[in-house]
């Protein structure tokens, strides 16, 4: 195969994958079972599952960098409280009343 034929084949494959990505999303968002959706949309269920597998495989091959937000280190002059997925950092100079108010608020979460 020459370069032009290879490029055309790659483009056709990419277009087909993009079309099936949309079709699969449409099916998933329809609330219908796959078999019923395929029947109504003129698609073979075998094609649906074929492209679903291909799309999943392509997603695994793509290297995706996911940024992580690391927690800030707590200095020795701070108080850190974690509860119910909430983190509160207070200065060491927090008053007893302020600390009581924060703890009361966290209890209600």
ZAVOTOR-894957 format. One record per residue: x, y, z of N, C-alpha, C, O in turn; residue in three letters; residue number from 0. Coordinates in Angstrom, 3 decimals. Each point is the difference from the previous one (the first is absolute). Layout:
N
n_xx: X; n_yy: Y; n_zz: Z; ca_xx: X; ca_yy: Y; ca_zz: Z; c_xx: X; c_yy: Y; c_zz: Z; o_xx: X; o_yy: Y; o_zz: Z; aa: ala; i: NUM
...
This chain:
109
n_xx: 0.842; n_yy: -1.180; n_zz: 0.000; ca_xx: -0.842; ca_yy: 1.180; ca_zz: 0.000; c_xx: 0.888; c_yy: 1.245; c_zz: 0.000; o_xx: 1.006; o_yy: 0.055; o_zz: 0.707; aa: unk; i: 0
n_xx: -1.383; n_yy: 0.924; n_zz: -1.492; ca_xx: 0.797; ca_yy: 1.222; ca_zz: -0.013; c_xx: -0.447; c_yy: 0.934; c_zz: 1.119; o_xx: -0.975; o_yy: -0.274; o_zz: 0.699; aa: unk; i: 1
n_xx: 1.693; n_yy: 1.372; n_zz: -0.537; ca_xx: -0.269; ca_yy: 0.931; ca_zz: 1.102; c_xx: -1.385; c_yy: 0.631; c_zz: -0.085; o_xx: -0.655; o_yy: 0.193; o_zz: 1.024; aa: unk; i: 2
n_xx: 0.208; n_yy: 0.126; n_zz: -2.220; ca_xx: -1.307; ca_yy: 0.633; ca_zz: -0.170; c_xx: -1.100; c_yy: -0.967; c_zz: 0.406; o_xx: -0.933; o_yy: 0.379; o_zz: 0.708; aa: unk; i: 3
n_xx: 1.037; n_yy: -1.612; n_zz: -1.148; ca_xx: -1.006; ca_yy: -1.007; ca_zz: 0.340; c_xx: -0.021; c_yy: -0.239; c_zz: 1.511; o_xx: -1.070; o_yy: -0.128; o_zz: 0.595; aa: unk; i: 4
n_xx: 2.240; n_yy: 0.069; n_zz: 0.019; ca_xx: 0.086; ca_yy: -0.189; ca_zz: 1.446; c_xx: -0.632; c_yy: 1.177; c_zz: 0.726; o_xx: -0.735; o_yy: -0.201; o_zz: 0.968; aa: unk; i: 5
n_xx: 1.003; n_yy: 1.417; n_zz: -1.410; ca_xx: -0.569; ca_yy: 1.194; ca_zz: 0.628; c_xx: -1.518; c_yy: 0.007; c_zz: -0.131; o_xx: -0.707; o_yy: 0.338; o_zz: 0.949; aa: unk; i: 6
n_xx: 0.205; n_yy: -0.714; n_zz: -2.130; ca_xx: -1.450; ca_yy: -0.041; ca_zz: -0.212; c_xx: -0.639; c_yy: -1.035; c_zz: 0.910; o_xx: -1.047; o_yy: 0.254; o_zz: 0.595; aa: unk; i: 7
n_xx: 1.666; n_yy: -1.408; n_zz: -0.487; ca_xx: -0.516; ca_yy: -1.060; ca_zz: 0.873; c_xx: -0.044; c_yy: 0.457; c_zz: 1.447; o_xx: -0.973; o_yy: -0.265; o_zz: 0.707; aa: unk; i: 8
n_xx: 2.022; n_yy: 0.953; n_zz: -0.259; ca_xx: 0.047; ca_yy: 0.504; ca_zz: 1.379; c_xx: -1.097; c_yy: 1.028; c_zz: 0.244; o_xx: -0.625; o_yy: 0.002; o_zz: 1.060; aa: unk; i: 9
n_xx: 0.388; n_yy: 0.866; n_zz: -2.029; ca_xx: -1.049; ca_yy: 1.024; ca_zz: 0.134; c_xx: -1.371; c_yy: -0.660; c_zz: 0.061; o_xx: -0.834; o_yy: 0.371; o_zz: 0.826; aa: unk; i: 10
n_xx: 0.598; n_yy: -1.347; n_zz: -1.696; ca_xx: -1.288; ca_yy: -0.705; ca_zz: -0.001; c_xx: -0.227; c_yy: -0.707; c_zz: 1.337; o_xx: -1.108; o_yy: 0.012; o_zz: 0.537; aa: unk; i: 11
n_xx: 2.155; n_yy: -0.619; n_zz: -0.014; ca_xx: -0.107; ca_yy: -0.681; ca_zz: 1.297; c_xx: -0.317; c_yy: 0.997; c_zz: 1.100; o_xx: -0.854; o_yy: -0.261; o_zz: 0.848; aa: unk; i: 12
n_xx: 1.534; n_yy: 1.401; n_zz: -0.853; ca_xx: -0.229; ca_yy: 1.023; ca_zz: 1.018; c_xx: -1.423; c_yy: 0.555; c_zz: -0.079; o_xx: -0.648; o_yy: 0.203; o_zz: 1.027; aa: unk; i: 13
n_xx: 0.166; n_yy: 0.039; n_zz: -2.244; ca_xx: -1.358; ca_yy: 0.514; ca_zz: -0.184; c_xx: -1.016; c_yy: -1.031; c_zz: 0.495; o_xx: -0.962; o_yy: 0.348; o_zz: 0.685; aa: unk; i: 14
n_xx: 1.179; n_yy: -1.599; n_zz: -1.031; ca_xx: -0.900; ca_yy: -1.061; ca_zz: 0.442; c_xx: -0.020; c_yy: -0.114; c_zz: 1.521; o_xx: -1.060; o_yy: -0.165; o_zz: 0.602; aa: unk; i: 15
n_xx: 2.240; n_yy: 0.254; n_zz: 0.016; ca_xx: 0.078; ca_yy: -0.068; ca_zz: 1.470; c_xx: -0.725; c_yy: 1.186; c_zz: 0.622; o_xx: -0.713; o_yy: -0.166; o_zz: 0.989; aa: unk; i: 16
n_xx: 0.883; n_yy: 1.360; n_zz: -1.554; ca_xx: -0.681; ca_yy: 1.187; ca_zz: 0.529; c_xx: -1.512; c_yy: -0.133; c_zz: -0.124; o_xx: -0.741; o_yy: 0.359; o_zz: 0.914; aa: unk; i: 17
n_xx: 0.290; n_yy: -0.882; n_zz: -2.058; ca_xx: -1.442; ca_yy: -0.203; ca_zz: -0.175; c_xx: -0.541; c_yy: -1.003; c_zz: 1.028; o_xx: -1.070; o_yy: 0.198; o_zz: 0.575; aa: unk; i: 18
n_xx: 1.819; n_yy: -1.262; n_zz: -0.361; ca_xx: -0.465; ca_yy: -1.006; ca_zz: 0.957; c_xx: 0.084; c_yy: 0.494; c_zz: 1.443; o_xx: -0.814; o_yy: -0.392; o_zz: 0.836; aa: unk; i: 19
n_xx: 1.778; n_yy: 1.238; n_zz: -0.541; ca_xx: 0.039; ca_yy: 0.599; ca_zz: 1.348; c_xx: -1.306; c_yy: 0.739; c_zz: 0.259; o_xx: -0.601; o_yy: -0.132; o_zz: 1.066; aa: unk; i: 20
n_xx: 0.172; n_yy: 0.909; n_zz: -2.051; ca_xx: -1.238; ca_yy: 0.761; ca_zz: 0.153; c_xx: -1.207; c_yy: -0.927; c_zz: 0.083; o_xx: -0.903; o_yy: 0.220; o_zz: 0.807; aa: unk; i: 21
n_xx: 0.889; n_yy: -1.255; n_zz: -1.643; ca_xx: -1.119; ca_yy: -0.938; ca_zz: 0.020; c_xx: -0.086; c_yy: -0.713; c_zz: 1.348; o_xx: -1.092; o_yy: -0.190; o_zz: 0.535; aa: unk; i: 22
n_xx: 2.230; n_yy: -0.199; n_zz: 0.007; ca_xx: 0.021; ca_yy: -0.691; ca_zz: 1.297; c_xx: -0.490; c_yy: 0.933; c_zz: 1.094; o_xx: -0.762; o_yy: -0.411; o_zz: 0.875; aa: unk; i: 23
n_xx: 1.196; n_yy: 1.667; n_zz: -0.919; ca_xx: -0.489; ca_yy: 0.981; ca_zz: 0.973; c_xx: -1.505; c_yy: 0.195; c_zz: -0.129; o_xx: -0.712; o_yy: 0.073; o_zz: 1.001; aa: unk; i: 24
n_xx: 0.234; n_yy: 0.010; n_zz: -2.236; ca_xx: -1.439; ca_yy: 0.146; ca_zz: -0.236; c_xx: -0.764; c_yy: -1.184; c_zz: 0.588; o_xx: -1.043; o_yy: 0.172; o_zz: 0.630; aa: unk; i: 25
n_xx: 1.571; n_yy: -1.364; n_zz: -0.840; ca_xx: -0.641; ca_yy: -1.203; ca_zz: 0.534; c_xx: -0.019; c_yy: 0.033; c_zz: 1.521; o_xx: -1.031; o_yy: -0.263; o_zz: 0.620; aa: unk; i: 26
n_xx: 2.165; n_yy: 0.585; n_zz: -0.024; ca_xx: 0.089; ca_yy: 0.025; ca_zz: 1.462; c_xx: -0.913; c_yy: 1.067; c_zz: 0.598; o_xx: -0.554; o_yy: -0.194; o_zz: 1.082; aa: unk; i: 27
n_xx: 0.394; n_yy: 1.302; n_zz: -1.769; ca_xx: -0.844; ca_yy: 1.081; ca_zz: 0.504; c_xx: -1.482; c_yy: -0.199; c_zz: -0.308; o_xx: -0.849; o_yy: 0.721; o_zz: 0.525; aa: unk; i: 28
n_xx: 0.539; n_yy: -1.701; n_zz: -1.374; ca_xx: -1.392; ca_yy: -0.214; ca_zz: -0.400; c_xx: -0.835; c_yy: -0.656; c_zz: 1.089; o_xx: -1.223; o_yy: 0.135; o_zz: 0.010; aa: unk; i: 29
n_xx: 1.869; n_yy: -0.837; n_zz: 0.900; ca_xx: -0.736; ca_yy: -0.721; ca_zz: 1.037; c_xx: -0.541; c_yy: -1.338; c_zz: -0.492; o_xx: -0.664; o_yy: -0.717; o_zz: 0.749; aa: unk; i: 30
n_xx: 0.942; n_yy: 0.385; n_zz: -1.990; ca_xx: -0.478; ca_yy: -1.262; ca_zz: -0.572; c_xx: 1.085; c_yy: -1.056; c_zz: 0.113; o_xx: 1.181; o_yy: 0.314; o_zz: 0.148; aa: unk; i: 31
n_xx: -1.599; n_yy: -1.562; n_zz: -0.220; ca_xx: 0.997; ca_yy: -1.066; ca_zz: -0.018; c_xx: 0.716; c_yy: 0.038; c_zz: -1.353; o_xx: -0.535; o_yy: 0.514; o_zz: -0.982; aa: unk; i: 32
n_xx: 1.718; n_yy: -1.052; n_zz: 0.949; ca_xx: 0.829; ca_yy: 0.059; ca_zz: -1.201; c_xx: -0.700; c_yy: -0.664; c_zz: -1.184; o_xx: 0.001; o_yy: 0.534; o_zz: -1.109; aa: unk; i: 33
n_xx: -0.588; n_yy: -1.682; n_zz: 1.347; ca_xx: -0.665; ca_yy: -0.731; ca_zz: -1.081; c_xx: -1.121; c_yy: 0.829; c_zz: -0.630; o_xx: -0.111; o_yy: 0.073; o_zz: -1.224; aa: unk; i: 34
n_xx: -0.722; n_yy: 0.553; n_zz: 2.069; ca_xx: -1.107; ca_yy: 0.818; ca_zz: -0.513; c_xx: 0.521; c_yy: 1.231; c_zz: -0.728; o_xx: -0.507; o_yy: 0.358; o_zz: -1.064; aa: unk; i: 35
n_xx: 1.527; n_yy: 0.297; n_zz: 1.640; ca_xx: 0.548; ca_yy: 1.188; ca_zz: -0.638; c_xx: 0.582; c_yy: -0.346; c_zz: -1.367; o_xx: -0.236; o_yy: 0.713; o_zz: -0.976; aa: unk; i: 36
n_xx: 0.995; n_yy: -1.805; n_zz: 0.904; ca_xx: 0.605; ca_yy: -0.415; ca_zz: -1.267; c_xx: -1.079; c_yy: -0.309; c_zz: -1.041; o_xx: 0.119; o_yy: 0.393; o_zz: -1.161; aa: unk; i: 37
n_xx: -1.157; n_yy: -1.088; n_zz: 1.578; ca_xx: -1.086; ca_yy: -0.335; ca_zz: -0.924; c_xx: -0.643; c_yy: 1.283; c_zz: -0.547; o_xx: -0.248; o_yy: 0.106; o_zz: -1.201; aa: unk; i: 38
n_xx: -0.019; n_yy: 0.862; n_zz: 2.080; ca_xx: -0.635; ca_yy: 1.252; ca_zz: -0.420; c_xx: 0.909; c_yy: 0.869; c_zz: -0.870; o_xx: -0.481; o_yy: 0.805; o_zz: -0.798; aa: unk; i: 39
n_xx: 1.786; n_yy: -0.970; n_zz: 0.955; ca_xx: 0.943; ca_yy: 0.850; ca_zz: -0.726; c_xx: 0.724; c_yy: -0.725; c_zz: -1.126; o_xx: 0.968; o_yy: 0.516; o_zz: -0.559; aa: unk; i: 40
n_xx: -1.439; n_yy: -1.712; n_zz: 0.230; ca_xx: 0.563; ca_yy: -0.731; ca_zz: -1.137; c_xx: 1.433; c_yy: -0.424; c_zz: 0.175; o_xx: 0.763; o_yy: -0.023; o_zz: -0.966; aa: unk; i: 41
n_xx: -0.380; n_yy: -0.315; n_zz: 2.184; ca_xx: 1.364; ca_yy: -0.432; ca_zz: 0.264; c_xx: -0.018; c_yy: -1.430; c_zz: 0.522; o_xx: -0.905; o_yy: -0.394; o_zz: 0.736; aa: unk; i: 42
n_xx: 1.894; n_yy: -0.361; n_zz: -1.118; ca_xx: 0.123; ca_yy: -1.358; ca_zz: 0.523; c_xx: 0.600; c_yy: 0.070; c_zz: 1.398; o_xx: 0.940; o_yy: 0.758; o_zz: 0.237; aa: unk; i: 43
n_xx: -1.476; n_yy: -1.540; n_zz: 0.682; ca_xx: 0.555; ca_yy: 0.004; ca_zz: 1.359; c_xx: 1.455; c_yy: -0.445; c_zz: -0.009; o_xx: 0.794; o_yy: 0.445; o_zz: 0.829; aa: unk; i: 44
n_xx: -0.440; n_yy: -1.326; n_zz: -1.766; ca_xx: 1.403; ca_yy: -0.436; ca_zz: -0.083; c_xx: 0.904; c_yy: 1.183; c_zz: -0.361; o_xx: 1.117; o_yy: 0.104; o_zz: 0.505; aa: unk; i: 45
n_xx: -1.598; n_yy: 0.786; n_zz: -1.378; ca_xx: 0.775; ca_yy: 1.201; ca_zz: -0.350; c_xx: 0.124; c_yy: 0.924; c_zz: 1.200; o_xx: 1.065; o_yy: 0.563; o_zz: 0.254; aa: unk; i: 46
n_xx: -2.154; n_yy: -0.410; n_zz: 0.479; ca_xx: 0.013; ca_yy: 0.840; ca_zz: 1.200; c_xx: 1.093; c_yy: -0.475; c_zz: 0.959; o_xx: 0.836; o_yy: 0.788; o_zz: 0.441; aa: unk; i: 47
n_xx: -0.855; n_yy: -2.078; n_zz: -0.127; ca_xx: 0.982; ca_yy: -0.534; ca_zz: 0.953; c_xx: 1.409; c_yy: 0.010; c_zz: -0.571; o_xx: 0.963; o_yy: 0.183; o_zz: 0.745; aa: unk; i: 48
n_xx: -0.822; n_yy: -0.376; n_zz: -2.060; ca_xx: 1.313; ca_yy: 0.060; ca_zz: -0.646; c_xx: 0.617; c_yy: 1.387; c_zz: 0.193; o_xx: 1.147; o_yy: 0.134; o_zz: 0.426; aa: unk; i: 49
n_xx: -1.937; n_yy: 0.892; n_zz: -0.750; ca_xx: 0.521; ca_yy: 1.366; ca_zz: 0.121; c_xx: 0.158; c_yy: 0.429; c_zz: 1.449; o_xx: 0.905; o_yy: 0.770; o_zz: 0.322; aa: unk; i: 50
n_xx: -1.761; n_yy: -1.252; n_zz: 0.546; ca_xx: 0.160; ca_yy: 0.304; ca_zz: 1.416; c_xx: 1.344; c_yy: -0.522; c_zz: 0.504; o_xx: 0.709; o_yy: 0.692; o_zz: 0.730; aa: unk; i: 51
n_xx: -0.364; n_yy: -1.927; n_zz: -1.127; ca_xx: 1.290; ca_yy: -0.581; ca_zz: 0.390; c_xx: 1.157; c_yy: 0.793; c_zz: -0.601; o_xx: 0.977; o_yy: 0.295; o_zz: 0.689; aa: unk; i: 52
n_xx: -1.086; n_yy: 0.052; n_zz: -1.979; ca_xx: 1.063; ca_yy: 0.759; ca_zz: -0.668; c_xx: 0.208; c_yy: 1.366; c_zz: 0.649; o_xx: 1.136; o_yy: 0.436; o_zz: 0.187; aa: unk; i: 53
n_xx: -2.225; n_yy: 0.230; n_zz: 0.151; ca_xx: 0.090; ca_yy: 1.324; ca_zz: 0.629; c_xx: 0.646; c_yy: -0.111; c_zz: 1.369; o_xx: 0.853; o_yy: 0.813; o_zz: 0.355; aa: unk; i: 54
n_xx: -1.255; n_yy: -1.815; n_zz: 0.414; ca_xx: 0.612; ca_yy: -0.200; ca_zz: 1.318; c_xx: 1.487; c_yy: -0.299; c_zz: -0.120; o_xx: 0.802; o_yy: 0.516; o_zz: 0.779; aa: unk; i: 55
n_xx: -0.429; n_yy: -1.345; n_zz: -1.747; ca_xx: 1.416; ca_yy: -0.315; ca_zz: -0.212; c_xx: 0.789; c_yy: 1.241; c_zz: -0.381; o_xx: 1.117; o_yy: 0.197; o_zz: 0.480; aa: unk; i: 56
n_xx: -1.685; n_yy: 0.638; n_zz: -1.338; ca_xx: 0.708; ca_yy: 1.216; ca_zz: -0.419; c_xx: 0.175; c_yy: 0.960; c_zz: 1.162; o_xx: 1.002; o_yy: 0.710; o_zz: 0.087; aa: unk; i: 57
n_xx: -1.985; n_yy: -0.691; n_zz: 0.806; ca_xx: 0.112; ca_yy: 0.885; ca_zz: 1.162; c_xx: 1.098; c_yy: -0.482; c_zz: 0.937; o_xx: 0.679; o_yy: 0.814; o_zz: 0.625; aa: unk; i: 58
n_xx: -0.498; n_yy: -2.119; n_zz: -0.520; ca_xx: 1.061; ca_yy: -0.533; ca_zz: 0.843; c_xx: 1.379; c_yy: 0.302; c_zz: -0.583; o_xx: 0.964; o_yy: 0.193; o_zz: 0.740; aa: unk; i: 59
n_xx: -0.875; n_yy: -0.155; n_zz: -2.063; ca_xx: 1.284; ca_yy: 0.245; ca_zz: -0.654; c_xx: 0.411; c_yy: 1.464; c_zz: 0.058; o_xx: 1.190; o_yy: 0.314; o_zz: -0.027; aa: unk; i: 60
n_xx: -2.165; n_yy: 0.579; n_zz: 0.108; ca_xx: 0.318; ca_yy: 1.428; ca_zz: 0.075; c_xx: 0.617; c_yy: 0.281; c_zz: 1.362; o_xx: -0.524; o_yy: -0.419; o_zz: 1.032; aa: unk; i: 61
n_xx: 1.613; n_yy: 1.113; n_zz: -1.045; ca_xx: 0.587; ca_yy: 0.371; ca_zz: 1.287; c_xx: -0.672; c_yy: 1.281; c_zz: 0.461; o_xx: 0.058; o_yy: 1.032; o_zz: -0.668; aa: unk; i: 62
n_xx: -0.678; n_yy: -1.122; n_zz: 1.795; ca_xx: -0.706; ca_yy: 1.150; ca_zz: 0.536; c_xx: 0.673; c_yy: 0.421; c_zz: 1.298; o_xx: 0.172; o_yy: -0.803; o_zz: 0.917; aa: unk; i: 63
n_xx: 0.201; n_yy: 2.060; n_zz: -0.857; ca_xx: 0.609; ca_yy: 0.531; ca_zz: 1.203; c_xx: -1.091; c_yy: 0.697; c_zz: 0.792; o_xx: -0.652; o_yy: 0.925; o_zz: -0.485; aa: unk; i: 64
n_xx: 0.471; n_yy: -1.381; n_zz: 1.693; ca_xx: -1.017; ca_yy: 0.569; ca_zz: 0.871; c_xx: 0.722; c_yy: 0.775; c_zz: 1.098; o_xx: 0.730; o_yy: -0.586; o_zz: 0.799; aa: unk; i: 65
n_xx: -0.932; n_yy: 1.903; n_zz: -0.759; ca_xx: 0.684; ca_yy: 0.772; ca_zz: 1.037; c_xx: -0.543; c_yy: -0.335; c_zz: 1.381; o_xx: -1.205; o_yy: -0.173; o_zz: 0.186; aa: unk; i: 66
n_xx: 2.093; n_yy: 0.088; n_zz: 0.757; ca_xx: -0.375; ca_yy: -0.256; ca_zz: 1.388; c_xx: 0.220; c_yy: 1.252; c_zz: 0.815; o_xx: 1.001; o_yy: 0.697; o_zz: -0.165; aa: unk; i: 67
n_xx: -1.918; n_yy: -0.425; n_zz: 1.022; ca_xx: 0.172; ca_yy: 1.119; ca_zz: 0.912; c_xx: 0.434; c_yy: -0.577; c_zz: 1.336; o_xx: -0.783; o_yy: -0.639; o_zz: 0.703; aa: unk; i: 68
n_xx: 2.016; n_yy: 0.869; n_zz: -0.373; ca_xx: 0.528; ca_yy: -0.521; ca_zz: 1.253; c_xx: -0.360; c_yy: 0.940; c_zz: 1.143; o_xx: 0.010; o_yy: 1.220; o_zz: -0.165; aa: unk; i: 69
n_xx: -0.321; n_yy: -1.782; n_zz: 1.303; ca_xx: -0.322; ca_yy: 0.865; ca_zz: 1.133; c_xx: 1.221; c_yy: 0.813; c_zz: 0.422; o_xx: 1.137; o_yy: -0.468; o_zz: -0.064; aa: unk; i: 70
n_xx: -1.405; n_yy: 1.687; n_zz: 0.491; ca_xx: 1.084; ca_yy: 0.851; ca_zz: 0.477; c_xx: 0.508; c_yy: -0.562; c_zz: 1.318; o_xx: -0.788; o_yy: -0.433; o_zz: 0.841; aa: unk; i: 71
n_xx: 2.094; n_yy: 0.440; n_zz: -0.664; ca_xx: 0.503; ca_yy: -0.481; ca_zz: 1.279; c_xx: -0.438; c_yy: 0.941; c_zz: 1.123; o_xx: 0.000; o_yy: 1.221; o_zz: -0.156; aa: unk; i: 72
n_xx: -0.360; n_yy: -1.797; n_zz: 1.249; ca_xx: -0.441; ca_yy: 0.787; ca_zz: 1.144; c_xx: 1.230; c_yy: 0.404; c_zz: 0.793; o_xx: 0.827; o_yy: -0.834; o_zz: 0.370; aa: unk; i: 73
n_xx: -0.724; n_yy: 2.136; n_zz: -0.115; ca_xx: 1.142; ca_yy: 0.451; ca_zz: 0.802; c_xx: -0.250; c_yy: -0.370; c_zz: 1.455; o_xx: -1.119; o_yy: -0.344; o_zz: 0.381; aa: unk; i: 74
n_xx: 2.137; n_yy: 0.416; n_zz: 0.400; ca_xx: -0.149; ca_yy: -0.348; ca_zz: 1.412; c_xx: -0.802; c_yy: 1.065; c_zz: 0.743; o_xx: -0.291; o_yy: -0.160; o_zz: 1.186; aa: unk; i: 75
n_xx: -0.070; n_yy: 1.249; n_zz: -1.873; ca_xx: -0.745; ca_yy: 1.077; ca_zz: 0.631; c_xx: -1.463; c_yy: 0.004; c_zz: -0.430; o_xx: -0.682; o_yy: 1.018; o_zz: 0.118; aa: unk; i: 76
n_xx: 0.206; n_yy: -2.144; n_zz: -0.613; ca_xx: -1.382; ca_yy: -0.094; ca_zz: -0.435; c_xx: -0.664; c_yy: -1.237; c_zz: 0.593; o_xx: 0.663; o_yy: -0.961; o_zz: 0.390; aa: unk; i: 77
n_xx: -1.984; n_yy: 1.015; n_zz: -0.334; ca_xx: -0.791; ca_yy: -1.137; ca_zz: 0.455; c_xx: -0.817; c_yy: -0.458; c_zz: -1.199; o_xx: -0.670; o_yy: 0.805; o_zz: -0.648; aa: unk; i: 78
n_xx: 0.729; n_yy: -2.097; n_zz: 0.357; ca_xx: -0.720; ca_yy: -0.541; ca_zz: -1.161; c_xx: -1.040; c_yy: -0.990; c_zz: 0.504; o_xx: 0.308; o_yy: -0.909; o_zz: 0.772; aa: unk; i: 79
n_xx: -1.564; n_yy: 1.103; n_zz: -1.229; ca_xx: -1.106; ca_yy: -0.873; ca_zz: 0.390; c_xx: -0.618; c_yy: -0.545; c_zz: -1.278; o_xx: -0.309; o_yy: 0.756; o_zz: -0.921; aa: unk; i: 80
n_xx: 0.132; n_yy: -2.074; n_zz: 0.869; ca_xx: -0.637; ca_yy: -0.634; ca_zz: -1.155; c_xx: -1.207; c_yy: -0.776; c_zz: 0.495; o_xx: 0.083; o_yy: -0.769; o_zz: 0.958; aa: unk; i: 81
n_xx: -1.221; n_yy: 0.987; n_zz: -1.639; ca_xx: -1.222; ca_yy: -0.707; ca_zz: 0.364; c_xx: -0.950; c_yy: 0.000; c_zz: -1.182; o_xx: -0.202; o_yy: 1.039; o_zz: -0.630; aa: unk; i: 82
n_xx: -0.381; n_yy: -2.179; n_zz: 0.319; ca_xx: -0.999; ca_yy: -0.145; ca_zz: -1.061; c_xx: 0.491; c_yy: 0.568; c_zz: -1.334; o_xx: -0.767; o_yy: 0.616; o_zz: -0.741; aa: unk; i: 83
n_xx: 2.048; n_yy: -0.827; n_zz: 0.444; ca_xx: 0.543; ca_yy: 0.481; ca_zz: -1.266; c_xx: 0.303; c_yy: 1.483; c_zz: -0.025; o_xx: 0.331; o_yy: 0.544; o_zz: -1.054; aa: unk; i: 84
n_xx: -0.438; n_yy: 0.118; n_zz: 2.190; ca_xx: 0.266; ca_yy: 1.436; ca_zz: 0.103; c_xx: 1.268; c_yy: 0.181; c_zz: 0.823; o_xx: 0.170; o_yy: -0.622; o_zz: 1.049; aa: unk; i: 85
n_xx: 0.715; n_yy: 1.481; n_zz: -1.538; ca_xx: 1.233; ca_yy: 0.299; ca_zz: 0.724; c_xx: -0.015; c_yy: 1.463; c_zz: 0.405; o_xx: -0.230; o_yy: 0.882; o_zz: -0.827; aa: unk; i: 86
n_xx: 0.475; n_yy: -0.634; n_zz: 2.096; ca_xx: 0.055; ca_yy: 1.365; ca_zz: 0.520; c_xx: 1.382; c_yy: 0.196; c_zz: 0.609; o_xx: 0.445; o_yy: -0.800; o_zz: 0.823; aa: unk; i: 87
n_xx: 0.228; n_yy: 1.869; n_zz: -1.231; ca_xx: 1.294; ca_yy: 0.341; ca_zz: 0.559; c_xx: -0.147; c_yy: 1.314; c_zz: 0.746; o_xx: -0.441; o_yy: 1.005; o_zz: -0.557; aa: unk; i: 88
n_xx: 0.816; n_yy: -1.034; n_zz: 1.823; ca_xx: -0.145; ca_yy: 1.179; ca_zz: 0.858; c_xx: 1.366; c_yy: 0.420; c_zz: 0.520; o_xx: 0.900; o_yy: -0.826; o_zz: 0.155; aa: unk; i: 89
n_xx: -0.756; n_yy: 2.105; n_zz: 0.110; ca_xx: 1.267; ca_yy: 0.446; ca_zz: 0.580; c_xx: 0.125; c_yy: -0.509; c_zz: 1.437; o_xx: -0.999; o_yy: -0.272; o_zz: 0.666; aa: unk; i: 90
n_xx: 2.204; n_yy: 0.152; n_zz: -0.218; ca_xx: 0.258; ca_yy: -0.477; ca_zz: 1.364; c_xx: -0.633; c_yy: 0.925; c_zz: 1.038; o_xx: -0.272; o_yy: -0.408; o_zz: 1.129; aa: unk; i: 91
n_xx: 0.045; n_yy: 1.650; n_zz: -1.525; ca_xx: -0.541; ca_yy: 0.993; ca_zz: 0.927; c_xx: -1.522; c_yy: -0.016; c_zz: 0.098; o_xx: -0.580; o_yy: 0.902; o_zz: 0.605; aa: unk; i: 92
n_xx: -0.084; n_yy: -1.904; n_zz: -1.184; ca_xx: -1.458; ca_yy: -0.062; ca_zz: 0.019; c_xx: -0.478; c_yy: -0.039; c_zz: 1.457; o_xx: 0.603; o_yy: -0.648; o_zz: 0.856; aa: unk; i: 93
n_xx: -1.693; n_yy: 1.355; n_zz: -0.609; ca_xx: -0.538; ca_yy: 0.020; ca_zz: 1.364; c_xx: -0.850; c_yy: -1.241; c_zz: 0.236; o_xx: -0.400; o_yy: -0.682; o_zz: -0.943; aa: unk; i: 94
n_xx: 0.134; n_yy: 0.402; n_zz: 2.200; ca_xx: -0.832; ca_yy: -1.149; ca_zz: 0.363; c_xx: -1.401; c_yy: 0.161; c_zz: -0.579; o_xx: -0.604; o_yy: -0.976; o_zz: -0.445; aa: unk; i: 95
n_xx: 0.092; n_yy: 2.186; n_zz: 0.447; ca_xx: -1.331; ca_yy: 0.249; ca_zz: -0.539; c_xx: -0.042; c_yy: -0.258; c_zz: -1.506; o_xx: -0.952; o_yy: -0.596; o_zz: -0.504; aa: unk; i: 96
n_xx: 1.984; n_yy: 1.045; n_zz: -0.212; ca_xx: 0.057; ca_yy: -0.219; ca_zz: -1.444; c_xx: 0.114; c_yy: -1.495; c_zz: -0.319; o_xx: -0.646; o_yy: -0.501; o_zz: -0.920; aa: unk; i: 97
n_xx: 1.468; n_yy: -0.189; n_zz: 1.686; ca_xx: 0.173; ca_yy: -1.432; ca_zz: -0.204; c_xx: -1.304; c_yy: -0.746; c_zz: 0.276; o_xx: -0.351; o_yy: -0.929; o_zz: -0.728; aa: unk; i: 98
n_xx: -0.358; n_yy: 1.328; n_zz: 1.766; ca_xx: -1.292; ca_yy: -0.618; ca_zz: 0.319; c_xx: -0.997; c_yy: 0.234; c_zz: -1.126; o_xx: -0.758; o_yy: -0.901; o_zz: -0.358; aa: unk; i: 99
n_xx: 0.757; n_yy: 2.102; n_zz: -0.199; ca_xx: -0.913; ca_yy: 0.313; ca_zz: -1.092; c_xx: 0.319; c_yy: -0.843; c_zz: -1.240; o_xx: -0.911; o_yy: -0.491; o_zz: -0.667; aa: unk; i: 100
n_xx: 2.185; n_yy: 0.327; n_zz: 0.363; ca_xx: 0.406; ca_yy: -0.812; ca_zz: -1.157; c_xx: -0.400; c_yy: -1.458; c_zz: 0.218; o_xx: -0.537; o_yy: -0.634; o_zz: -0.908; aa: unk; i: 101
n_xx: 0.790; n_yy: 0.103; n_zz: 2.087; ca_xx: -0.348; ca_yy: -1.396; ca_zz: 0.285; c_xx: -1.508; c_yy: -0.219; c_zz: -0.062; o_xx: -0.457; o_yy: -1.033; o_zz: -0.490; aa: unk; i: 102
n_xx: -0.322; n_yy: 2.002; n_zz: 0.985; ca_xx: -1.453; ca_yy: -0.093; ca_zz: -0.083; c_xx: -0.465; c_yy: -0.016; c_zz: -1.446; o_xx: -0.894; o_yy: -0.764; o_zz: -0.362; aa: unk; i: 103
n_xx: 1.493; n_yy: 1.597; n_zz: -0.455; ca_xx: -0.365; ca_yy: 0.061; ca_zz: -1.416; c_xx: 0.347; c_yy: -1.308; c_zz: -0.705; o_xx: -0.754; o_yy: -0.467; o_zz: -0.854; aa: unk; i: 104
n_xx: 1.888; n_yy: -0.121; n_zz: 1.206; ca_xx: 0.393; ca_yy: -1.275; ca_zz: -0.628; c_xx: -0.938; c_yy: -1.133; c_zz: 0.430; o_xx: -0.261; o_yy: -0.908; o_zz: -0.788; aa: unk; i: 105
n_xx: -0.240; n_yy: 0.946; n_zz: 2.006; ca_xx: -0.929; ca_yy: -1.030; ca_zz: 0.464; c_xx: -1.265; c_yy: -0.023; c_zz: -0.839; o_xx: -0.598; o_yy: -1.057; o_zz: -0.203; aa: unk; i: 106
n_xx: 0.187; n_yy: 2.229; n_zz: -0.288; ca_xx: -1.234; ca_yy: 0.089; ca_zz: -0.768; c_xx: 0.174; c_yy: -0.458; c_zz: -1.449; o_xx: -0.985; o_yy: -0.130; o_zz: -0.728; aa: unk; i: 107
n_xx: 2.206; n_yy: -0.113; n_zz: 0.311; ca_xx: 0.255; ca_yy: -0.443; ca_zz: -1.386; c_xx: -0.236; c_yy: -1.491; c_zz: -0.147; o_xx: 0.164; o_yy: -0.546; o_zz: -1.090; aa: unk; i: 108
